[in-house]
Amino acid sequence: MDDEIRTFADGAPDVPPYWPEARAKARERLLREAREGRGFRFPRLGWQAVAAFGVTVALVGGVAVVLSGQPGGPGPGVGTSVALTTGELDPRPGQFIVVESDTMYTSESVDGSGHSRWLYRTHRKIWRSADASANGLLLIEGREPKPYPGEALPEQARDWRGSDWMQLASCPGRLAAWRTDYAYLSVLPTDPVILRKRLYERASGGKPGADADKQAFVAAGDLLRETYMPKEQRDALFMAIGGIPGVKAAQNVEDSAGRKGVALGRDSDNGTLEQLIFDPESHLLLGERVTVIAQKDGRPPVGSVLALTAQLNVSVVDKLPDAPNVAADGSCSVEQASASPQPTTVPTPGPTDPQPAPTEAVLTEEPATDEPAAEPAPTEPNITEAPAPVDDAPEPAPMEDSPAGS
Amino acid sequence: MVGVQDIPETLDDSALIAQSMADPECFAALFDRHADEIHRYAARRLGQEPAEDVTGEVFLVAFRSRARYDRSWPDARPWLYGIATKLVAQHRRAERRRINAMAKVSVERPGTFDERSADRVTAEQLQPRLARALTRLSAAERDLLLLVAWADLTYEDAAVALGVPVGTVRSRLHRLRVKLRRALGGIDPFAEEPQHG
C-alpha cells in the first residue's frame, strides 16, 4: 500500500461492533427468505398496481378446474373438471401463470437459546408473468406446523398464523439462463439428451463430477417448482431427469394432497431421498418429498418425512389481484450490485445476437410439434468440451424490454 | 436440509454458495462468516445505523443472486464488498453529510474539545484532513480508495468488487494517489484553512 492510501488505512474510523440484536435480526431475515424462497426466486422490483384479476383457464394436476372460457382455449364450462390429458394451458404474452401449492419443509434455526427445528407448513399462491414482462406476486399463508419427527414442537413454531403478500420483481435480463418464466421454459430443448446437458450447464457451468449430478437434479426441480411449461418440454425434462446418474424412479409415491405419481429421486448427502413426484401421463409436477433413508446421529428414524408438498393447480389469468400491504421487492434496482464478479476481462460474445423472440414463436394456438425451429438454441456447443463460466450461460431469450416492469 | 451448524469451516465460500442452491438455509453460514466485516466497512462509510440496514441488505441481495456467483472464486468477500459498495452508493447523500460533518469538526470547534472527546473524535471519526480529502474525490474514486484502504482488499479483489479489470484499478489508483498527495500535502490536520469542495 502506498503512503497516501496507507494514511487512509491508518486513519480509518473505529466503529462499534455490529450490534448483536441487529445482527441477529438480519440473520433471521435472511433465513426467512431462504425458507420461503426454496427453489429459485425472482429477484425483486417495484410493484405495478393492477385491478382485480380475471381468471381465464385453470388446469389441474388431477384437481384442475376451468373457471371461464378463453378464446381459443380448451373451453369447458365454468367449474368443470378437466382431465389432465385434455387441457393444456395456452398462456399469452402479458398474462400471468398462477400456481397454488401446499408445502411442508424443515425449518432449522440456531440462535442464542440453542438449536430448534420443526416442519413448517404454508399454502402458497404465486403469480408470474408468462413472458417475464411484468412483476409477479406471491401470497404465503401460514398453516399449522408439525413437530420434527421424534421431537416436540418448539415454542417459536407456534407463531404461524397470518399471511404475507410479496412482490416478485422480474429482471429477465439479469436472470439469463436461470429464468423460469413460461416464455423461457417453452423454448427449452425437447430432446432429453440436450436438455439434460442444459441442466448441467445451468447447475454447474457444465463441469462434470458427482456434485454436478446433484446440482443438475436440483436445477431440474427449480425449473418445475411453481412453474408451467408445454407438454413437450415436460416430457423431455422428465426423461432428462431420469438420465441423471443416481436418479431412481419409484411408482405410487404420494404427494401431500394424497395423489399418487411416479417419483424421480436422488439420495442426498445427508441421508435423505429427495423426490420429485410427477403425474405419470401429463408429467406435471405433483409435488416433492424428502424422506430419511439412512440412520444418522441427530437424524430422525428411517422413513420419516422431512418435506412434502403438492402443486394443487395451475391457471392463467390476465391480471394480478389487488393485494394489501405488498412487501416491495427492490432487488432489480441494484442490478449492478448483484452481478457476479468478473475477475478478468472475459470476452463474451455478447447476448446481442438476434434471436427469435420466444413469445411470438411459441405462444401460438397450436404449438408446432415437430419443428425444432421453435428453439432458438444456438447455445449447445458451449457446454460440451470447455465448461463455460457461469456468466456465459446461454441466454436464449433476452427480453430486454419489460414495459410493465420498469 | 443441512443445518447451518453442520457446515464445516473448511468448506470454502464458493462451495458453500453452491450448496446453498440445494439447501438455501446454508447461506446463513456465509452471513456468519462475513457479516461483521461487511458491517465494519459499511459503518466506516455511513455510520452505525445505516450500516445495519446495508449489511442486512447485502446478504439478501447476495442470497437472491447466488445462482450467478462465479464459483471459480473461493473467497466471497470481494463479491460481498462489491454489493456493499453499490448499496452504500444508494446512501450517497448520507455519506456526503457524514464526511462533511467530520471535515468540519475542528473548524467549527477549535480548541474546545478536552483531551478525551478529542480522542474520541479522532478514533470514531475520520480525521478532518482525511475527511476533507475525501470530499475532493469523485464517488468512484472514493469507492476504490476505501475498498483498498478500509476493506483491505487487494487490487485484484477490488477489481472483482467493482467489476472492472485489474489494470483499470491500477491506473485509477495511480491518478488517485496524485490527487490525494495534493489534497493532503502540507495540510496540518487541525489547520483552519478553508476548504472549498
Chai-1 contact restraints between the chains, C-beta under 6 A:
chainA,res_idxA,chainB,res_idxB,connection_type,confidence,min_distance_angstrom,max_distance_angstrom,comment,restraint_id
A,D2,B,R177,contact,1.0,0.0,6.0,A-B,restraint_1
A,E4,B,R177,contact,1.0,0.0,6.0,A-B,restraint_2
A,E4,B,L180,contact,1.0,0.0,6.0,A-B,restraint_3
A,E4,B,R181,contact,1.0,0.0,6.0,A-B,restraint_4
A,I5,B,V148,contact,1.0,0.0,6.0,A-B,restraint_5
A,I5,B,A149,contact,1.0,0.0,6.0,A-B,restraint_6
A,F8,B,A149,contact,1.0,0.0,6.0,A-B,restraint_7
A,A9,B,A149,contact,1.0,0.0,6.0,A-B,restraint_8
A,G11,B,Q127,contact,1.0,0.0,6.0,A-B,restraint_9
A,G11,B,L130,contact,1.0,0.0,6.0,A-B,restraint_10
A,A12,B,R44,contact,1.0,0.0,6.0,A-B,restraint_11
A,A12,B,W150,contact,1.0,0.0,6.0,A-B,restraint_12
A,P13,B,R44,contact,1.0,0.0,6.0,A-B,restraint_13
A,P13,B,E124,contact,1.0,0.0,6.0,A-B,restraint_14
A,P13,B,Q125,contact,1.0,0.0,6.0,A-B,restraint_15
A,P13,B,L126,contact,1.0,0.0,6.0,A-B,restraint_16
A,D14,B,A123,contact,1.0,0.0,6.0,A-B,restraint_17
A,D14,B,E124,contact,1.0,0.0,6.0,A-B,restraint_18
A,V15,B,R40,contact,1.0,0.0,6.0,A-B,restraint_19
A,V15,B,A43,contact,1.0,0.0,6.0,A-B,restraint_20
A,V15,B,R44,contact,1.0,0.0,6.0,A-B,restraint_21
A,Y18,B,D36,contact,1.0,0.0,6.0,A-B,restraint_22
A,Y18,B,H39,contact,1.0,0.0,6.0,A-B,restraint_23
A,A22,B,E52,contact,1.0,0.0,6.0,A-B,restraint_24
A,A26,B,G56,contact,1.0,0.0,6.0,A-B,restraint_25
A,R27,B,F31,contact,1.0,0.0,6.0,A-B,restraint_26
A,R29,B,G56,contact,1.0,0.0,6.0,A-B,restraint_27
A,L30,B,A28,contact,1.0,0.0,6.0,A-B,restraint_28
A,L30,B,F31,contact,1.0,0.0,6.0,A-B,restraint_29
A,L30,B,F59,contact,1.0,0.0,6.0,A-B,restraint_30
A,L31,B,A28,contact,1.0,0.0,6.0,A-B,restraint_31
A,A34,B,P24,contact,1.0,0.0,6.0,A-B,restraint_32
A,A34,B,E25,contact,1.0,0.0,6.0,A-B,restraint_33
A,A34,B,F27,contact,1.0,0.0,6.0,A-B,restraint_34
A,R38,B,P24,contact,1.0,0.0,6.0,A-B,restraint_35
A,P43,B,R64,contact,1.0,0.0,6.0,A-B,restraint_36
A,T106,B,M1,contact,1.0,0.0,6.0,A-B,restraint_37
A,E108,B,G3,contact,1.0,0.0,6.0,A-B,restraint_38
A,V110,B,V4,contact,1.0,0.0,6.0,A-B,restraint_39
A,V110,B,Q5,contact,1.0,0.0,6.0,A-B,restraint_40
A,W178,B,A67,contact,1.0,0.0,6.0,A-B,restraint_41
A,V218,B,M21,contact,1.0,0.0,6.0,A-B,restraint_42
A,V218,B,A22,contact,1.0,0.0,6.0,A-B,restraint_43
A,N270,B,V2,contact,1.0,0.0,6.0,A-B,restraint_44
A,S331,B,V61,contact,1.0,0.0,6.0,A-B,restraint_45
A,S331,B,R64,contact,1.0,0.0,6.0,A-B,restraint_46
A,V334,B,V61,contact,1.0,0.0,6.0,A-B,restraint_47
A,V334,B,K86,contact,1.0,0.0,6.0,A-B,restraint_48
A,Q336,B,K86,contact,1.0,0.0,6.0,A-B,restraint_49
A,A337,B,V61,contact,1.0,0.0,6.0,A-B,restraint_50
A,A337,B,I83,contact,1.0,0.0,6.0,A-B,restraint_51
A,A337,B,K86,contact,1.0,0.0,6.0,A-B,restraint_52
A,S338,B,V61,contact,1.0,0.0,6.0,A-B,restraint_53
A,S338,B,S65,contact,1.0,0.0,6.0,A-B,restraint_54
A,S340,B,R68,contact,1.0,0.0,6.0,A-B,restraint_55
A,S340,B,Y69,contact,1.0,0.0,6.0,A-B,restraint_56
A,S340,B,D70,contact,1.0,0.0,6.0,A-B,restraint_57
A,P341,B,D70,contact,1.0,0.0,6.0,A-B,restraint_58
A,P341,B,W73,contact,1.0,0.0,6.0,A-B,restraint_59
A,P341,B,P78,contact,1.0,0.0,6.0,A-B,restraint_60
A,P341,B,W79,contact,1.0,0.0,6.0,A-B,restraint_61
A,P341,B,V160,contact,1.0,0.0,6.0,A-B,restraint_62
A,Q342,B,G163,contact,1.0,0.0,6.0,A-B,restraint_63
A,P343,B,V160,contact,1.0,0.0,6.0,A-B,restraint_64
A,T345,B,P165,contact,1.0,0.0,6.0,A-B,restraint_65
A,V390,B,D70,contact,1.0,0.0,6.0,A-B,restraint_66
